[in-house]
């Protein structure tokens, strides 16, 4: 059984996931079918969380739409092998832009009319994917030269809707992608502290052992705090 079911004295039932091994692998297997449907929305939701962590109190919770799209596009490159994120003729920036527009259309993101700028604010610093050396960057020349989007557009500030329904949906999206991001971030942590050289087979075995130990010790983070 991959879930825990508890009931209260009022005959209410609560279902919670079992995060022990192997239950967590079974849950991940079933969640993959849902992730495929919502993967772009989940990427935007997780990028939204990252951008909100950067804003200060004086920003009143408003974030740059341009910064949000660029963060999401960078995450798309990282997760490009996890599913079909775009059609062959589309750029990641384009599909992220369209996904953000859907969030605005559905009322999940609100345009903060009083905080608009003619140019992208706070984007003088390069995003993390642009800080990579040229020979390590996975950005394509076409993506950098895509003139239909980016700085030529008037940037907007966005705020997250305070509707409880919208808040729950954003948290659902973030938790949906949480296990995948946990695997990538844990692998990065392992590589950062890794001392080699070793054979590829030995490296994979050590990495798998490290990931399993995080799950067994219950230090793996599968979702953002509410």
Backbone as JSON, one array per atom type, in Angstrom:
{
  "sequence": "XXXXXXXXXXXXXXXXXXXXXXXXXXXXXXXXXXXXXXXXXXXXXXXXXXXXXXXXXXXXXXXXXXXXXXXXXXXXXXXXXXXXXXXXXXXXXXXXXXXXXXXXXXXXXXXXXXXXXXXXXXXXXXXXXXXXXXXXXXXXXXXXXXXXXXXXXXXXXXXXXXXXXXXXXXXXXXXXXXXXXXXXXXXXXXXXXXXXXXXXXXXXXXXXXXXXXXXXXXXXXXXXXX",
  "N": [[0.85, -1.2, 0.0], [0.61, 2.18, -0.9], [-0.25, 4.46, 0.34], [-1.33, 6.15, 3.35], [-4.1, 5.78, 5.41], [-6.17, 7.45, 7.58], [-8.62, 7.93, 10.16], [-10.95, 10.08, 11.83], [-12.67, 10.82, 14.93], [-15.03, 11.86, 14.08], [-15.69, 10.47, 11.88], [-14.3, 11.19, 9.6], [-12.09, 10.85, 6.88], [-8.62, 10.77, 6.2], [-6.14, 10.95, 3.78], [-2.8, 10.22, 3.21], [0.48, 10.33, 1.67], [2.69, 7.5, 1.6], [5.94, 7.72, 2.31], [8.02, 5.93, 2.39], [10.45, 3.51, 1.26], [9.46, 0.67, -0.67], [7.31, 2.25, -1.4], [7.34, 4.94, -2.19], [8.41, 4.83, -4.74], [6.42, 3.55, -6.16], [4.38, 5.45, -5.99], [5.57, 7.52, -7.43], [5.64, 6.34, -9.94], [2.91, 6.25, -10.66], [2.35, 8.96, -10.61], [3.65, 9.96, -12.8], [2.04, 9.83, -15.07], [0.22, 11.87, -14.63], [1.92, 14.06, -14.4], [2.86, 14.37, -17.01], [0.72, 15.59, -18.26], [0.48, 18.06, -16.99], [2.99, 19.24, -17.1], [4.24, 21.62, -18.17], [2.82, 23.64, -16.86], [3.51, 22.96, -14.27], [6.24, 23.5, -14.28], [6.2, 26.28, -14.59], [4.94, 26.94, -12.17], [6.84, 26.1, -10.26], [8.99, 27.69, -10.99], [7.85, 30.11, -10.43], [7.75, 29.99, -7.66], [10.52, 30.1, -7.14], [11.14, 32.68, -8.08], [9.57, 34.25, -6.39], [10.88, 33.88, -4.02], [12.98, 35.57, -4.3], [12.1, 38.17, -4.14], [11.67, 41.2, -2.27], [10.19, 42.7, 0.71], [9.39, 45.24, -0.01], [8.65, 44.97, -2.6], [6.12, 44.05, -2.62], [5.26, 41.47, -3.22], [5.31, 41.32, -5.98], [6.48, 40.16, -9.1], [8.79, 40.09, -11.86], [7.57, 39.49, -15.08], [9.18, 38.83, -17.22], [11.5, 37.85, -15.94], [10.41, 35.61, -14.7], [9.67, 34.03, -16.92], [12.16, 33.56, -18.09], [13.47, 32.12, -16.08], [11.84, 29.85, -16.02], [12.28, 28.9, -18.63], [14.97, 28.2, -18.46], [14.73, 26.09, -16.64], [13.31, 24.35, -18.21], [15.27, 23.52, -20.05], [16.87, 22.02, -18.36], [15.14, 19.95, -17.71], [14.58, 18.74, -20.1], [14.7, 16.12, -20.98], [12.74, 14.81, -19.66], [10.21, 14.77, -20.64], [7.91, 15.71, -23.27], [8.28, 18.88, -23.91], [7.97, 20.92, -25.72], [7.04, 21.61, -29.14], [8.96, 20.59, -32.05], [9.38, 22.88, -33.61], [9.23, 24.97, -31.87], [10.49, 27.33, -29.46], [11.83, 27.11, -26.14], [11.51, 29.41, -24.63], [9.31, 30.54, -25.87], [7.18, 28.67, -25.4], [7.07, 28.82, -22.64], [6.38, 31.48, -22.28], [3.79, 31.41, -23.36], [2.59, 29.68, -21.54], [2.68, 31.19, -19.17], [0.99, 33.24, -19.94], [-1.39, 31.82, -20.0], [-1.73, 31.32, -17.28], [-2.25, 33.9, -16.46], [-4.6, 34.39, -17.88], [-6.34, 32.55, -16.66], [-6.54, 33.68, -14.21], [-4.82, 33.04, -12.17], [-2.36, 34.29, -12.02], [-1.96, 37.73, -11.57], [-1.93, 40.85, -13.2], [0.03, 43.45, -12.08], [-0.85, 46.51, -12.26], [0.18, 48.97, -11.41], [2.86, 48.69, -11.26], [4.37, 48.58, -13.59], [6.95, 48.42, -16.1], [8.9, 49.88, -18.74], [11.09, 48.57, -19.65], [12.82, 45.5, -18.96], [12.97, 45.01, -15.55], [15.59, 44.75, -13.15], [17.05, 42.83, -14.51], [19.62, 43.04, -15.22], [21.63, 41.47, -14.28], [22.88, 38.26, -15.22], [20.9, 35.35, -15.9], [20.98, 32.1, -14.32], [21.46, 30.05, -16.23], [22.7, 31.41, -18.28], [25.1, 32.05, -17.23], [26.8, 29.98, -17.51], [29.81, 28.67, -19.0], [30.47, 29.0, -22.55], [30.97, 26.51, -23.8], [29.69, 24.78, -22.13], [27.1, 25.48, -22.03], [23.66, 24.77, -22.73], [22.01, 26.24, -24.23], [20.58, 27.09, -27.35], [21.72, 28.62, -30.42], [19.61, 29.62, -31.87], [17.73, 30.1, -29.9], [18.82, 32.22, -28.47], [18.74, 34.14, -30.41], [16.14, 34.61, -30.86], [13.91, 36.87, -31.74], [11.29, 37.44, -31.41], [10.38, 37.43, -28.86], [11.15, 38.43, -25.44], [13.47, 41.02, -24.49], [12.49, 43.0, -26.19], [9.84, 43.19, -25.74], [7.4, 44.83, -23.68], [7.93, 44.73, -20.33], [6.17, 43.2, -17.59], [4.85, 43.39, -14.27], [3.89, 40.82, -12.05], [1.48, 39.33, -9.84], [0.59, 36.79, -7.48], [-2.56, 35.27, -7.37], [-4.74, 35.54, -4.57], [-6.75, 33.83, -4.14], [-8.1, 30.97, -2.6], [-8.57, 28.62, -4.01], [-6.94, 28.96, -6.29], [-4.43, 29.11, -5.02], [-4.21, 26.54, -3.94], [-4.12, 25.05, -6.3], [-1.7, 25.91, -7.45], [0.1, 24.96, -5.52], [-0.39, 22.24, -5.82], [0.67, 21.83, -8.41], [3.38, 22.44, -7.95], [4.09, 20.43, -6.15], [3.73, 18.25, -7.76], [5.88, 18.26, -9.52], [7.87, 18.13, -7.72], [9.24, 15.61, -6.79], [10.86, 15.03, -9.04], [12.52, 17.31, -9.22], [13.76, 17.04, -6.77], [15.34, 14.76, -7.23], [17.13, 15.74, -9.2], [18.37, 17.91, -7.85], [19.51, 16.59, -5.68], [21.27, 14.91, -7.0], [22.99, 16.84, -8.03], [24.05, 17.82, -5.63], [25.38, 15.54, -4.76], [27.33, 15.27, -6.79], [28.75, 17.62, -6.36], [30.1, 17.08, -4.0], [31.6, 14.95, -4.69], [34.38, 12.75, -5.07], [36.71, 11.69, -7.33], [38.88, 9.9, -9.64], [36.4, 7.49, -10.83], [34.96, 4.51, -12.2], [32.29, 4.67, -14.63], [30.17, 2.94, -14.02], [30.56, 2.45, -11.27], [30.24, 5.03, -10.34], [27.5, 5.53, -10.92], [26.32, 3.63, -9.26], [27.06, 4.56, -6.73], [25.78, 7.02, -6.72], [23.09, 6.22, -6.87], [22.87, 4.89, -4.43], [23.24, 7.04, -2.72], [20.97, 8.61, -3.28], [18.94, 6.85, -2.45], [19.55, 6.7, 0.27], [18.9, 9.26, 1.15], [16.15, 9.19, 0.91], [15.5, 7.11, 2.7], [16.39, 8.19, 5.1], [14.6, 10.17, 5.32], [15.09, 12.8, 4.51], [14.78, 13.7, 2.02], [13.29, 16.08, -0.12], [10.21, 16.5, -1.3], [8.34, 18.34, -1.96], [7.41, 21.84, -1.91], [7.19, 23.8, 1.07], [3.97, 24.61, 2.41]],
  "CA": [[0.0, 0.0, 0.0], [1.46, 3.36, -1.04], [-0.84, 5.58, 1.05], [-1.79, 5.92, 4.71], [-5.47, 6.27, 5.6], [-6.54, 7.6, 8.99], [-9.95, 8.5, 10.34], [-11.15, 10.8, 13.08], [-13.87, 10.43, 15.68], [-16.19, 12.34, 13.33], [-15.8, 9.63, 10.69], [-13.63, 11.81, 8.47], [-10.92, 10.08, 6.46], [-7.51, 11.54, 5.66], [-5.2, 10.12, 3.01], [-1.46, 10.83, 3.09], [1.39, 9.42, 0.97], [3.72, 6.75, 2.33], [7.21, 8.12, 1.68], [9.06, 4.93, 2.61], [10.77, 2.66, 0.1], [9.36, 1.07, -2.08], [6.04, 2.94, -1.68], [7.58, 6.2, -2.88], [8.64, 4.55, -6.15], [5.12, 3.26, -6.74], [3.7, 6.73, -6.12], [6.21, 8.24, -8.53], [5.21, 5.68, -11.18], [1.55, 6.7, -11.0], [2.32, 10.41, -10.81], [4.22, 10.31, -14.1], [0.96, 10.04, -16.03], [-0.35, 13.19, -14.37], [2.95, 15.06, -14.68], [2.93, 14.59, -18.45], [-0.38, 16.49, -18.64], [0.64, 19.38, -16.38], [4.41, 19.5, -16.9], [4.59, 23.02, -18.4], [2.25, 24.41, -15.77], [4.3, 22.67, -13.07], [7.5, 24.22, -14.43], [5.91, 27.68, -14.3], [4.64, 27.05, -10.74], [8.09, 25.98, -9.51], [9.75, 28.91, -11.31], [7.17, 31.16, -9.68], [8.24, 29.89, -6.28], [11.9, 30.57, -7.13], [11.15, 34.14, -8.24], [8.99, 34.86, -5.19], [11.91, 33.83, -2.97], [13.95, 36.63, -4.55], [11.53, 39.5, -3.95], [11.71, 41.76, -0.91], [8.9, 43.2, 1.2], [9.01, 46.47, -0.71], [8.11, 44.62, -3.91], [4.71, 43.69, -2.42], [4.96, 40.18, -3.84], [5.27, 41.43, -7.44], [7.66, 39.63, -9.78], [8.9, 40.42, -13.28], [7.14, 38.42, -15.98], [10.35, 38.43, -18.01], [12.35, 37.02, -15.1], [9.71, 34.34, -14.51], [9.76, 33.25, -18.15], [13.55, 33.13, -18.28], [13.73, 31.06, -15.11], [11.12, 28.66, -16.49], [12.96, 28.39, -19.82], [16.17, 27.51, -17.99], [14.31, 24.83, -16.05], [12.94, 23.48, -19.34], [16.49, 22.91, -20.57], [17.31, 21.0, -17.4], [14.18, 18.84, -17.7], [14.2, 18.47, -21.49], [14.6, 14.67, -21.21], [11.7, 14.26, -18.79], [8.93, 14.73, -21.35], [7.82, 16.58, -24.44], [7.97, 20.22, -23.4], [7.62, 21.81, -26.83], [7.13, 21.05, -30.48], [10.28, 20.83, -32.64], [9.48, 24.22, -34.19], [9.04, 25.96, -30.82], [11.54, 27.6, -28.5], [11.38, 26.99, -24.76], [11.03, 30.73, -24.18], [7.97, 30.75, -26.44], [6.17, 27.86, -24.7], [6.96, 29.35, -21.27], [5.61, 32.71, -22.41], [2.39, 31.03, -23.56], [2.09, 29.1, -20.29], [2.45, 32.3, -18.25], [-0.22, 33.92, -20.4], [-2.54, 31.02, -19.56], [-1.89, 31.58, -15.85], [-2.89, 35.22, -16.35], [-5.97, 34.24, -18.4], [-7.13, 31.82, -15.68], [-6.61, 34.47, -12.99], [-3.86, 32.57, -11.17], [-1.43, 35.41, -11.94], [-2.61, 39.01, -11.8], [-1.03, 41.91, -13.66], [0.07, 44.58, -11.15], [-0.84, 47.65, -13.18], [0.93, 50.11, -10.88], [4.29, 48.37, -11.16], [4.88, 48.23, -14.91], [8.19, 49.04, -16.57], [9.08, 49.8, -20.19], [12.15, 47.61, -19.9], [12.83, 44.46, -17.95], [13.65, 45.48, -14.35], [16.37, 43.8, -12.37], [17.58, 41.76, -15.33], [20.97, 43.37, -15.66], [22.43, 40.28, -13.97], [22.54, 37.14, -16.07], [20.27, 34.22, -15.25], [21.98, 31.05, -14.03], [21.84, 29.28, -17.4], [23.58, 32.21, -19.13], [26.39, 32.2, -16.57], [27.63, 28.84, -17.87], [30.7, 28.89, -20.14], [29.84, 28.68, -23.82], [31.07, 25.1, -24.15], [28.85, 24.0, -21.24], [25.72, 25.94, -22.11], [22.8, 24.02, -23.62], [21.17, 27.16, -24.98], [20.87, 27.06, -28.77], [21.88, 29.93, -31.04], [18.29, 30.08, -32.27], [17.03, 30.61, -28.73], [19.38, 33.53, -28.14], [18.43, 35.1, -31.47], [14.69, 34.69, -31.02], [13.59, 38.28, -31.55], [9.85, 37.61, -31.24], [10.11, 37.52, -27.44], [12.29, 38.92, -24.67], [13.61, 42.41, -24.08], [11.76, 43.91, -27.05], [8.5, 43.34, -25.22], [7.24, 45.61, -22.46], [7.85, 43.81, -19.2], [5.08, 43.42, -16.65], [4.96, 42.79, -12.95], [2.79, 39.91, -11.78], [1.24, 38.89, -8.48], [-0.17, 35.55, -7.4], [-3.92, 35.42, -6.85], [-4.9, 35.11, -3.19], [-7.86, 32.88, -4.09], [-7.7, 29.69, -2.02], [-8.58, 27.62, -5.08], [-5.73, 29.16, -7.08], [-3.28, 28.77, -4.19], [-4.15, 25.08, -3.86], [-3.72, 24.52, -7.6], [-0.27, 26.18, -7.6], [0.81, 24.01, -4.65], [-0.5, 20.93, -6.48], [1.63, 21.8, -9.51], [4.72, 22.42, -7.38], [4.31, 19.1, -5.57], [3.77, 17.29, -8.85], [7.24, 18.25, -10.06], [8.79, 18.05, -6.59], [10.15, 14.45, -6.79], [11.85, 15.15, -10.12], [13.49, 18.33, -8.82], [14.54, 16.47, -5.67], [16.34, 13.88, -7.83], [18.15, 16.56, -9.86], [19.12, 18.69, -6.86], [20.32, 15.65, -4.89], [22.38, 14.48, -7.86], [23.93, 17.96, -8.06], [24.72, 17.83, -4.32], [26.3, 14.4, -4.77], [28.45, 15.58, -7.68], [29.53, 18.69, -5.74], [30.95, 16.5, -2.94], [32.17, 13.69, -5.19], [35.83, 12.68, -5.31], [37.0, 10.62, -8.29], [38.0, 9.32, -10.65], [35.89, 6.13, -10.7], [34.31, 4.07, -13.43], [30.91, 5.15, -14.75], [29.3, 2.01, -13.31], [30.72, 2.7, -9.85], [29.65, 6.34, -10.08], [26.04, 5.39, -10.92], [25.94, 2.87, -8.07], [27.21, 5.45, -5.57], [24.73, 8.02, -6.8], [21.83, 5.57, -6.52], [22.92, 4.65, -2.98], [23.08, 8.34, -2.07], [19.57, 9.0, -3.42], [18.16, 5.97, -1.59], [19.8, 7.04, 1.67], [18.13, 10.47, 1.44], [14.76, 8.77, 1.1], [15.41, 6.31, 3.92], [16.59, 9.09, 6.24], [13.5, 11.13, 5.27], [15.58, 14.16, 4.28], [14.42, 14.09, 0.66], [12.24, 17.1, -0.16], [9.37, 16.21, -2.46], [7.43, 19.46, -2.25], [7.67, 23.08, -1.2], [6.29, 23.98, 2.2], [2.75, 25.35, 2.08]],
  "C": [[0.88, 1.24, 0.0], [0.89, 4.6, -0.36], [-1.23, 5.16, 2.46], [-3.17, 6.54, 4.87], [-5.77, 6.3, 7.1], [-7.94, 8.19, 9.07], [-10.06, 9.13, 11.72], [-12.43, 10.31, 13.75], [-15.15, 10.87, 14.97], [-16.38, 11.59, 12.02], [-15.26, 10.3, 9.43], [-12.36, 11.03, 8.16], [-9.87, 11.01, 5.85], [-6.52, 10.59, 4.98], [-3.89, 10.88, 2.86], [-0.53, 9.84, 2.41], [2.34, 8.72, 1.94], [5.05, 7.02, 1.64], [8.35, 7.16, 1.98], [9.3, 4.16, 1.31], [10.12, 1.29, 0.33], [8.1, 1.87, -2.42], [6.25, 4.21, -2.49], [7.83, 5.98, -4.38], [7.32, 4.23, -6.86], [4.32, 4.54, -6.95], [4.26, 7.54, -7.28], [5.78, 7.67, -9.88], [3.84, 6.19, -11.61], [1.49, 8.2, -11.26], [2.85, 10.82, -12.17], [3.15, 10.58, -15.15], [0.31, 11.4, -15.86], [0.64, 14.29, -14.72], [3.02, 15.38, -16.16], [1.88, 15.61, -18.9], [-0.11, 17.92, -18.18], [2.1, 19.86, -16.34], [4.79, 20.97, -17.13], [4.04, 23.91, -17.29], [3.04, 24.2, -14.48], [5.64, 23.4, -13.1], [7.29, 25.71, -14.11], [5.68, 27.87, -12.8], [5.92, 26.98, -9.9], [8.99, 27.19, -9.77], [9.16, 30.1, -10.57], [7.64, 31.17, -8.23], [9.67, 30.43, -6.17], [11.97, 32.09, -7.23], [10.59, 34.84, -7.02], [9.99, 34.87, -4.04], [12.93, 34.95, -3.12], [13.42, 38.02, -4.21], [11.59, 39.91, -2.49], [10.33, 42.28, -0.53], [8.43, 44.43, 0.43], [8.45, 46.19, -2.1], [6.64, 44.21, -3.84], [4.32, 42.4, -3.14], [4.89, 40.21, -5.35], [6.58, 40.94, -8.04], [7.62, 40.03, -11.25], [8.45, 39.23, -14.13], [8.32, 37.92, -16.8], [11.27, 37.52, -17.21], [11.73, 35.65, -14.89], [9.85, 33.45, -15.73], [11.17, 32.73, -18.36], [13.94, 32.02, -17.31], [13.08, 29.76, -15.55], [11.8, 28.05, -17.71], [14.25, 27.66, -19.44], [15.84, 26.17, -17.38], [13.88, 23.83, -17.13], [14.16, 22.79, -19.93], [16.95, 21.78, -19.66], [16.43, 19.75, -17.49], [13.8, 18.38, -19.1], [14.08, 16.98, -21.79], [13.49, 14.03, -20.41], [10.34, 14.18, -19.47], [8.99, 15.66, -22.53], [7.36, 17.96, -23.98], [7.55, 21.18, -24.5], [7.68, 21.05, -28.14], [8.51, 21.35, -31.07], [10.47, 22.25, -33.17], [9.36, 25.33, -33.15], [10.28, 26.12, -29.96], [10.98, 27.47, -27.08], [10.85, 28.33, -24.24], [9.6, 30.95, -24.65], [6.92, 29.96, -25.67], [5.99, 28.33, -23.26], [6.15, 30.64, -21.27], [4.12, 32.4, -22.55], [1.8, 30.45, -22.28], [1.81, 30.18, -19.25], [1.2, 33.06, -18.64], [-1.47, 33.15, -20.0], [-2.8, 31.22, -18.08], [-2.6, 32.91, -15.64], [-4.35, 35.12, -16.79], [-6.87, 33.56, -17.38], [-7.25, 32.57, -14.36], [-5.68, 34.01, -11.89], [-2.79, 33.63, -10.94], [-2.18, 36.68, -12.33], [-1.58, 40.04, -12.22], [-1.12, 43.08, -12.68], [0.24, 45.85, -11.95], [0.04, 48.8, -12.7], [2.43, 49.89, -10.91], [4.92, 48.06, -12.5], [6.14, 49.02, -15.26], [8.26, 48.91, -18.08], [10.19, 48.83, -20.57], [12.16, 46.62, -18.76], [13.61, 44.91, -16.73], [14.45, 44.37, -13.7], [16.97, 42.67, -13.18], [18.97, 42.07, -15.86], [21.92, 42.21, -15.35], [21.97, 39.13, -14.83], [21.84, 36.06, -15.26], [21.28, 33.08, -15.18], [22.4, 30.28, -15.27], [22.76, 30.06, -18.33], [24.97, 32.39, -18.52], [27.32, 31.03, -16.89], [28.59, 29.22, -19.0], [30.05, 28.4, -21.43], [29.86, 27.19, -24.13], [30.24, 24.21, -23.23], [27.37, 24.38, -21.37], [24.92, 25.08, -23.08], [21.84, 24.93, -24.37], [21.58, 27.12, -26.46], [21.03, 28.49, -29.29], [20.52, 30.5, -31.44], [17.55, 30.68, -31.09], [17.52, 32.01, -28.39], [18.98, 34.58, -29.17], [16.94, 35.26, -31.69], [14.23, 36.1, -30.71], [12.09, 38.52, -31.35], [9.46, 37.78, -29.78], [11.29, 38.18, -26.76], [12.27, 40.4, -24.43], [12.81, 43.38, -24.94], [10.32, 44.11, -26.57], [8.51, 44.16, -23.95], [7.04, 44.66, -21.3], [6.69, 44.19, -18.29], [5.42, 42.79, -15.31], [3.7, 41.96, -12.69], [2.7, 39.6, -10.3], [0.41, 37.62, -8.5], [-1.53, 35.83, -6.78], [-4.0, 34.87, -5.43], [-6.09, 34.16, -3.04], [-7.37, 31.54, -3.55], [-7.63, 28.59, -3.07], [-7.32, 27.73, -5.94], [-4.48, 28.78, -6.31], [-3.11, 27.25, -4.11], [-3.67, 24.48, -5.18], [-2.22, 24.74, -7.84], [0.54, 25.21, -6.75], [0.76, 22.6, -5.23], [0.53, 20.79, -7.59], [3.06, 21.7, -9.0], [5.06, 21.04, -6.82], [4.4, 18.02, -6.64], [5.18, 17.15, -9.42], [8.29, 18.06, -8.97], [9.74, 16.85, -6.6], [11.23, 14.52, -7.87], [12.92, 16.17, -9.77], [14.35, 17.85, -7.66], [15.65, 15.58, -6.21], [17.47, 14.68, -8.47], [19.01, 17.32, -8.84], [20.0, 17.79, -6.01], [21.5, 15.14, -5.71], [23.44, 15.58, -7.95], [24.73, 18.04, -6.76], [25.73, 16.71, -4.24], [27.54, 14.7, -5.61], [29.36, 16.64, -7.05], [30.51, 18.13, -4.7], [31.66, 15.24, -3.39], [33.68, 13.82, -5.42], [36.12, 11.47, -6.19], [38.49, 10.5, -8.55], [37.57, 7.88, -10.31], [35.26, 5.76, -12.03], [32.87, 4.59, -13.45], [29.95, 4.25, -13.98], [29.36, 2.25, -11.81], [30.09, 4.04, -9.47], [28.13, 6.25, -9.98], [25.58, 4.66, -9.67], [26.02, 3.73, -6.82], [26.11, 6.5, -5.55], [23.38, 7.42, -6.39], [21.77, 5.31, -5.01], [22.68, 5.94, -2.21], [21.61, 8.78, -2.13], [18.66, 8.15, -2.53], [18.33, 6.33, -0.12], [19.03, 8.31, 2.07], [16.66, 10.13, 1.69], [14.58, 8.02, 2.41], [15.56, 7.17, 5.17], [15.53, 10.18, 6.33], [13.99, 12.59, 5.21], [15.3, 14.62, 2.85], [13.23, 15.05, 0.7], [11.44, 16.92, -1.44], [8.42, 17.35, -2.81], [7.87, 20.67, -1.47], [6.74, 23.17, 0.01], [5.11, 24.86, 1.81], [2.8, 26.77, 2.56]]
}
